[in-house]
Amino acid sequence: MEVSKDIRDKMQELADKLNLYAHEYYVKDNPIVSDKEYDALYDRLAELEKETGLVLPDSPTQRVGDTVLSKFSKYTHRAQLWSMDKAQTFKGLRDWDARNRKAVSDYNGRHEDKLPDISYVLTKKFDGLTINCTYDETGVLSVAATRGTGTVGEEITAQVKTIKSVPLRIPHQGVIEIHGEAMMTKEAFDRYNSTAAVPLKNMRNGAAGALRNLNVAETARRELSAFFYDVGYSEQVNFSTYMEMMEFIKDEGFPVDDYLVECPDIECVEKECGLLEAKRNSLDYDIDGAVIVINDLRTREIIGNTIKFPKWAIAYKFEAQEVSTLLLDVEWNVGRSGRVTPTAILEPVELAGVTVKRATLNNMDDIRRKGVSIGSRVFIRRSGDVIPEIMGVAEDAGEAAKEIVPPEKCPYCGTELILDGAHYFCENTLSCKPQLVKSIVHFGSREAMNIEGFSEKTAGQLFEELDIKSISELYSLKKDDLLRLERFGDKKAQNLLDSIERSKVCELSSFIYALGIPNVGKKTAKDLVQRFKSYEAIKNATFEELTDVEDIGGIVANNIIEFFGQEKIVESIEELFRLGVKPYYEEKEEAAESIFKGKTVVVTGALEGFSRSEIKEKLESMGADVSGSVSKKTDFVIVGADPGSKYDKAVQLGIRVIREEELRELLK
């Protein structure tokens, strides 16, 4: 049917509004309308498209991905997409810099039109899939393609349109190609894997598989993101520097990463590469290095390219965070809650600077979904100091594969295991060594009852040699008992007894935390005490009363009710009271007005005059919410000596940093 100008204009107005709202939300992280308002406009546009049969080239309804394509078509890029030369050492960077400076010096020695002194620009090397987006004379996205050979790629226009941050129309009028990197964020990766029948092995494969999937609905389900970093071809725009080009890309509405650093020399480049590598674990997406390019575009032309890559750019590669190795066996371990979990025993392999021999396998559901078996070669991933995790199978063992079978009985005490949800549990809480030892260690930890000198090794000795089978028996220990233990002299025995005696008088929140209620950490324990004031009130609280406490949901509320509903547990707690344990609660004065009141604060590095727990308590008494990680919601980062990546992230996000000297003034 013929569509009237009024209807077409109305549809274009709706598309423009929706694209603006999407840009603000997905690119600028700045929502300017509610989801309800957006959905109403979107539904109205979809209704008009259905009525008229007209779909505008920049309509956001094209992002849905409800088509299945028959095949991929070849696309010839208007300009070459280069590969990148790589360096894995700072010496490699210095050699590259020396070649650049010699080329500029040689040119300037022979020509009057001198090239400027070399300066570099650093960007992140995203670990995703390169995309080339072509916009036509009217600014509409006409073709998106993979890099392919650099000259010819595969058209993936429908797939790229599912990426909500990629503009469907730009202000620029004239044919132009913009290069970017499509990727999965960690959040999108985890969300996809939580429901996927076959989980993705890593984020890069997840992005590549999404863009090379003929079922565009599957592409959309992976919720890809993208960053753009280069103008490959243009008919009507020229730039003198790379920074100028990046400003143009940003002004055209493309998502551009906020890390874009100018360096006047190679020493600055090396320093920035080190800082960036330290930040990589705090990012919500994978990077595997830094890209360093010459800023001046005319200098680039003079220096030129090899057959494979430009001489004016190089990638500095970080240490790998993912490798493959053989899965040799599976060991089953028992935790404090009785949960029996599998741990992979691996053929030792170097990963991120350490030798890895063990990795997390989570549970049997996870093992089956990933298709893991003993004898297979598996991908393992390590992020920061986190225990490595098996992501998937790199190479199946074939007929030599041995199925991973869960034990029927507890590997430590022989009790029949029960399956609860996805996990196996040993219910022998009274005489299963790992459970009791870990429970006692947790009970005596610093943030709980603060029993000094109480280690897991000591707890194991008490269990095995003194037959300590409950927490309450700690308070009946005699010096002669301890002197029978190996490594226990008179002084050590007396110090432990004194520390146990001192722990009897403790804050109620520490006592509640020490009990080991499932999913009740120190903050939740404090929130419970603040609300109910006494042990009896917490023990007898109803589901409705518990969920009325901020940050306590239905699962935690049920955990608390079930915990105090167990007769043996309540009897054990009453026995602690009879032995002299006296938790107390002091009503705290409302925090006076201070710079920290109502603010989110992160502490990093060593503070000379405070322990970490002391400064945390002090800040909380002033009304602060002390967090363990830096995000856009963080208000202040307090920095001591030798700060880590939290300080780097604070600087990156523009968060106010408070040094110890300034902190002391603010605390007065």
N, C-alpha and C positions, 0 to 999 in steps of 0.2 A: 504494500500500500504506500501511497505517497504521503510523506510526513510534512506537515505544515512547518513554516519557519518558527512559529511560536513554540510548538512542541519541541522542535529540534533545539531551539535556544534554551528552553527549560531543561532539557536533558543535559546540555552542555554546562549549564549553570550548576546542576546537581553534581555532575562529574568533576567540575572544577573545585567545588566545595569539598567533596569527598577526598579528592587527591590532596588538597591542602591539609585537611585534617589528618590524613594518613602520613603525610610528610612530617608534620609537627610531632606526631606520635612515634613513628618508627625511625625517623632520622634525627630529630632534635630532642627526643625523649621529653616532649612538652605537650601533653594532651590538652586541647583547648575546647573540646566538647565531650559530653558524657557518651558512654557506649550506647545508651538508649537513643540519644539524638542522632548519632552516626547511623545506627541500625535503621532508624525511621527514614532517613534520607536515602540510604542504600536500597531499602525495600521499595521506595517510591520509584527510584531509577530503574530497578529490575522490572517493576510492574510496567513502566512506560516502554521498556525494551521489548517486553513480551507482547504488549498491545500493538506496537508499531513495526516490530521486526527489525528495528534499527539498533545497532550496537556501535557506539562511537569508538574511534580508535584508541582513546585514552580512558575508556570507561573502566572503573575499578572492578566491575563484574567479571572482567577477563582474568582476574587473578585467582578465581575460584579453582581452576584446574579440573574441570569436569569432563575433559576429553581424553580419548585414547588415540594416539597417532599411529599410523600404519608403518612409518619408517622415518629415518633421519635423512635429511637432504644435505648435500655439501654446500658450503658457503665460502666464497673466495674473499678474503679480507682486502680492504682497499689499501691498507698499509701493513707492513710486516709486523708480526708480534714476536719479539725476540725472546730467546732463552737468556738465562743469566749466568755469567761466570761466577764461580764460588770460591770463597776463602774460608778455611776452618781454623786459621790461626791469625794472630795479629801481625805476624811476619808476612803472611800472604797479603794482608791489607796494606802494609807498608810498601811492599814490592809494587803493588798496583798503583799506589799513590806516587811512587817514584817514577813510574812509567808515564803517568799523566803529566807530572810536572816537567819531565824532560820533553814531552811532546809539545807542551805550551812554550817552554823556553826555546826549543828549536824553531817553532813557528815565529815567535816574537823576534828572534834573531834574524829572520829572513824577510819579515814584512813590516810595513809601517803601521797597518791597522792592528794594533796590539790587542791580544786577548787579555782579559782581566785575570787577576790572581785567582787561582782555583779555590772554590769553596764547595762544600758538599752539603747534601740534604739527606737525612736519614728518615726512613719509614719502616714500619714493621713488615716482615716477610710473612704474609698470611699463609697458613697451611690449608688451602682450599683448592678451588678449581678456577682457572682464569676464564673470564667471560669478556666478550667483545660486543658492546651494544652500539648499533648503528641507528641514528636518528635522521629522518628525512628532512626535506626542505621546509616543512611546516613544524618541525620540532617533535614529531611523533616517533616513538620507538617502532622501527620497522623490522629490524632483524637483530636477534641475539645469537651468538655462536660461540663454540668452544675455540680454544687456541689451535688445536690440531697440530698441523705441521708448522704453524706460524704463518703460512700462506693460505692454506685451506683448512677450514674447520667444519664442524657439524652445526647445522641450525638448531637452536634450542629456544626459539622465541617464546613458545607457549610455556615452557618450563621456567624461564627467567621471569616472565610476567607474574608468576606466583610469589616472587620475592617482593614483599610489600614495600620495602624501602627503595626499590628501583623505580625511578620516575617513568611514567608512561608517556609523558609529554614534557619538554623542556622549553624555556623561553627562546633559546638560540634558534635562529632561522638559517638553515643551510645544512647540507649533509655533513655529519660529523660522527666519528667513531670514538667511543670512550671505553677504556679498558678497566676492568675491575676484578675482584676476587670474590667468588661466592663461597660461603662456608656455613657450617652449623655452629651455633653457640653451644656451650656445655649444657645450658638450661634446656635448649631444644633437643639436644642429644639424649639427655636423661629422660625428658618427657616422652620422646618417641620410644625409647627402649623399655620404658615402664609398661607399655601395652603391646609392643611388637611381638609377633609370633616368633620371628627370627631377629634377634637384636643386632644392631650395627656394631662392627668391631671397633671403629674409631670415627671421629668426626669428619676427617678428610674423605674417607670412603663413603660416609653417609652423604656428603655434599655431592661428590662425583657421581654416585649412584642415582641420586635424585635428579640431577641434570641430564643424565643419559638414560632416563626411564621414559618409555613411550606412554606409560600411564601417568598423565599429568596430575591426576588426583593424588598419586603417591608422592610426587614431587612436592605438592602443596602441603601434604601431611608432615613433611620433614621441616617445615618452617625455616627455610634458609634465610640467611642475612647476606649482605654484600658491602664491600668498601671499594671505592673507585680511586684511581691513582695516576691515570695517564690519558692524554688525548693522542690517539694513534693517527688520526686523519681528520683534517678539517678543510673546508673550502674558503671560509671567510674570516678566520680568526688566526692570529699569530701571537706568539709569546716570546719574550726575551729571556725569561728565567723559568725554572721549574716551579718555584714558589708562586710566580704569577699564574702559571698553568693550573696549579692546585687551587688557587683562589677562584679562578674561573669555574672549575669543576664544582666547587662548593656552592658558588653563586647560582649555578644552573640547577641546584636542588639534589645533587647526588650525595649519598652518604660518604663522608670523608672521615677517616680515623683522626682522632685529635693528636696523635703523636706524629709531629712533623718538625724535625729539629735541624737547624742550620749549623754547620761546623766549619770553622775557617781552616782547620788543619787536621792531620791524621791523628794527632794526640787526642783531640776532642772526639773524633770518631770512635777511637778505642774506648774512651771513657763512657760514651753514650751506649756503645754495644754492651759493655759490662752492666750498666744500669738497667738497660732494657731486658737483658737476660734474667736479671734478678726479679723483674716485674712479671715475667711470663706466667707464673703460676697463679697470679692474682687476676688474670684476665678471664673473661667469659668465653674466650675462643682460643684456638691454637695458633701460635706463631712458632716458626722454626728458625728464625734468624732476623737479621736486619738487612734492608736494602739500602745501599749507599750510591748516590748518583751525583754527578757534577751539576751544579745549579745553573750555570750559564749555558743556554742552548746553542749559541754559536760555537762555543768551545767544544760542545759535543759533536757538532758537525765536522769540525777540524780534526778531532781525535778519531772519529769514525767507528766502524764496526769490523769484526771478523766475519767469517761466513756464518758462525753460530750465534754470536752474541755481541752486544755493544761494548766497546772498550771503555766507555765513560760510566759504566755501572758495574756493580759487583754485589753479590749477596754474601754476607757473613753468616755462616751456619752455626747455630747453637748446638749444644750437645743433645743427642737424641733422648727423647723421653719414652720412646716405645721401641721395643725390640722383640724378636721371636726366640724361643728356646724350647727344649723338650720338657714335657711334663712327666716326671719320673714316678711320682706316687702321690697319694693323698693322705694326710694325717688329720685325725678328728680330735678337736680340743673342746674342753668344757669351760664355759665362762661362769661368772658370778651368779647369773640368773639361772644356771643349769642348761643354757642353750648349748647344743653340741654342733660345732661348725667345722666345715672342711677347710683345710689349708693345703695349698698345692706345694709339693716339693719339686723344685726345678733343677735342671742342669745349670750350674752357676753361669751367670752372664753379666757383663758390665752394662750398667744402665744409669745414666745421669750421675756418673762419678762414683758409683758404689757397686759392689758385687751382690747381685740378687740371687737368693737361693730359695725363697719362699714367696708365695703370693696369695691374695685373698680369692676365695671362690664363692663366698656368700652362703649359698644353700643349694639343695638339690634341684629346685626349680631353675635356678640360675645356670647350673651345670647342664641341665637338659636343653634349655633354650639356646645355650651357646654351643652345644654339640661337643663338649669337651670330654676326652677320654684319656686314660693313662697311656702314654706312648706317643701321643699326638704332639705336634709342634704348635705352640700357642703364642699369640701376641700378648705381651705384658706391657703395662703402662705404669709409670711412676710419676707422680706430680708432687714436687716439693719433698717434704718428709713423710708423706703418706705411704703406707704399706702398698707395694705394687699390687695391681689387680689384673686378673686375666680378662682380656677383652673379647677373645674369640679364637677360633682355630685357624692357624696359618696353613697347616698341612696335616691332613688326617693320617693316622698310623695304619690305616687299611686293616688287613687281617690280623696284624700284630696288636691292634688296639685292645685295651682292657677296660671294660665298663667300670665306672665309679659307682660303688654300691655303698649305701649308708649302713653303719653298724646297727645291729638289732639291740645290742646292750651297750651301756656306758663303757667307754674304753678305760675308765679309771676305777670304777667301783662295781661294774658288772650288772647294774640295775637295768631292767627292761626300759628302753626309750619309748617315749610317746611322741607322736607327730601332732603338732599344734600349728595350723596354718602351713607356712613354708618351712618351718624349723622343727628339728628334733630336740627333745628336752629330757634331761635326767631329773627325776623328781626326788632323788635321795639327797635332800638339802642338809641332812644332819651328819652324814658320814662320807660324802663324796668330797675327797680332798680338794680338788681345784675350786669347787664352789665355796667351801667353807673358808679356805685360805684367802681367796680373793675378797670374800665378804668381810673377813676380819681386817684385811689390809685397807679396804675402803673405809670401814668403820673408824680405823685409827688414823686416816690420812689428815693432812694439815687442814683442809677446809671442812673436815668432819669433826672428829673428837680431838684431833691434834695430839696424838700420842707420839712423842718424839722417839726416834730410834727404833721404830716398829716397821720392819721391812717384810717383804714377801718371804724371804729366806727364814726370818725369825718365826713368822706365822706357820711356815711349813714344819719347823722344828717343834713348835707347840702342839701341832696336830699329830705328828708322828711319834714324838718321844714323851709328851706329857698327856696325850689323849684329850686335848682341848677340842671339844666338839660343838661349842656354842660361844657366842660373843660374851655372854654373861660370865662365863668361866674365867675370862681375863681378869675380872675384879676379885677373884678368889685365889689368884696366883700367890705363891709364897717364895721367898728368896731362895730357900733350899731347893725348891723345884727348878728354878732358873739356873742355879749353880751346877746342876747335873748336865746342862746342855753344853755342847761343844762351843767354844769361843765366848763363853759367858764367865767372866771373872766377877769379883765382888762388886767393883764399881759399876760395870755395865749392867749387872742385875739390879743394883739399887737404883740406878738412873731410870731404868725401864719401869720399875715399880712406882717410883716417884711420879713419873710422867703419867702412868695409868691413874694414880690417885688424883693428880691435878685435873685430869680430864673429866672427873665426876661432876664438877661444876662447869657447865657449858651453856652457850647460847642455845635457845630452843631451835633456831633455824639450823644450826650446825648438827644438832641431835637428829632432827627430822631428815636432813640430808644423809647423815651417817647410817640411817636405817636401811638405805638401799631400796627405796620404793621405786619400782620400774618407771622410768621417764621423769623422775623428780630430781632435777639437778639443784645446784645451790641457789640459783635465782628463784626457781619455783618454790623451794623450801622457804626462802625469805618472804615471798609473796603470800604463802599460806599462813605463816606466822603473823605477818602484818595484818592479815584479815581476821584470823581466828584467835590469836593471842595465847592460846594454851594447847597442850598436847591433847587433852580430853576433847576440846572443841574440834580439833582437826580430825581426830579418830572418829568422831560421831557425825561429821559433816555429811549432809545429803548431796546427791548428785547436783541438784539445782544450786545449792550454796557453793559447791566447788566450782562449777562452771561460771559462776558469777564473778570469780576471781579473774582478773585480767591475765590473758595468755594461757589460761587453763581450759582446754577443750574436753570433749567427751571422752576421748581415749585416756587422757591422764586422770580425769575424774574417776573413771571406772577402775583404773589401776590402783588409785588410793583407796577406794572403797573395798576392792577385792583384797588388798594387802591387809587392811585392818579387820577384814572379815575372817581372817584365818586365826583360829583359836591358839595355835602353837606360837604364832608370832606375837600376839598380844600377851600371852603368858611370859614369853622371853623378855618383852619390854618391861612388864611388871616386875620381873626378877631383877632387871637392871636398877629399877627404882629402889627395890628392897636392899640392894647392895650399895646404895648411896649415890647413884647417879641423879643429879638434880638439874635438869634443864631449866633455864630461866628466860623470861621475856621482859625486856625493858621498853616501855613506850618511848619512842624517839620523838624529840621535838621536831616539828615541821621544819624542813630545811629553810634557813633564812635566804633572803634574796642574794643570789650570787651569780657570777657569770656562767656557772655550770648548771644552774637549776633548769631542768627540763631539756638539757642538751645531751647529745650522744657523743661520748668521749672514748678515744682509743689510746692506750698507753703502749709505747714501744721503746726498746732499749733499756739500759740499766740506769736507775735513778740513785744517786749517791746517798741520799738521806732517807730513802723509803724502800721497804720491800714491796713486791708487786701487790700482795694482799693488803698491805697498809694503805697504799695510795688508792687502791680500788675502794676500800671502805670509806676513806676520807672523801673521795669524790662522790660516792653514793650518799654520804651524809649531807652533802651540799646539793643534793637533788639531781645528780647526773645519772645517766644511764651508761654504764661502762660496757663497751662492746669489745669483742675480740678481733673484729675485722673492719677494715676501712671500706666505706662505700660512699655514694653520693649523699647519703643521709647523715654521714658523720659531720659533726660541728667542729670538733677540735681533735688534734692528735698531739699528745704529750710525748716529747722525745727526750730520751736519756742517751747515755753513751752507747756507741755501736748499734744504732737502730737498724732494723732490717727493711724488708720490702714494703712494710706498712708506711714507713716514712716516704719512700719513693712514690707510693701511690697517692699519699696525701698531697705531695708537691704536684703530681700529675693532675689531680682533681682540683687543685687550688684551695685546699682545705687549710684553715689556719693552724699553724704549727706553734706549739708552746714549748720553749726550752725550760730546763729545770730552774734556772734563776728566775725567770718570769713566773713560773708556777708557784714558787715560794711566796712571791709578792701577792699573787692572787689568792693563796690559801690563808693569808693573814686575816 
